[in-house]
């Protein structure tokens, strides 16, 4: 990803990508998968990274897409 790993950029990305993580039966977005995909897109998914920090803003950002 060429844009900086900021909450605003990740939220914009998540808004465009959330449908890809939607359960076809319930319509709910899998926020864990969405957060993981965002971290992957920015290369921030390594050990000790944002996904390992339960208080990191990426989790709250993904939760905004919960149905």
N, C-alpha and C positions, 0 to 999 in steps of 0.2 A: 504494500500500500504506500502510495507516495504522500498522502496527507498525514500530518502529525496525529499521534495517538492521543486525542483529547476527547473529553466527554461529548462535546458538541459534534465532532466529526463522527464519533462512534454512533451517537443517536441518529444522525442523518443516515448512516449506513444501515443501521438496524431497521429504520423505518422502511427502507427500500427492500430489505432482505427478510423481514419477519414472515412474509407469506410462505417462504420456503421451509419454515420450521413450524408450520401450522398442522395440527392433527386434523386429518380429513374428516374424521367422524365427529369430533367435538368442536372443532374450530378454534381450539385453544392453541396458543403459541407455546412451544416448549422453550421456556426462557433459558434453561441450562444450555440447550443446543445453540440458541441464538448467541449467548455470551461466548460460548466456545468458538463459534464460527467467527465472531468479531475478533476475538483474540488471535485466531489463526490468520485472519486477513491482515492483521498488523504485525504478525510475528511476535506476539506478546504471550504466547502459550507455553513457554518453557517452565521448568521447575522453579518454584519460588516466585513465579510471576503473578499477574493479576488474578488468575483463576484459583490460585492457592490462598488468596487473601479474601476471606469472606466479607470483609468490610470495604473492599475496593468498589469504586463507583460503577464498574462495569455490570455488577449484579443488579444494582438499582436501576441502571439504564435499561437492562433487559426486562426487568419486572414491569416497566412502564408499558410493555406490549402484552402483558398477561390479559387474557379475556375475562 
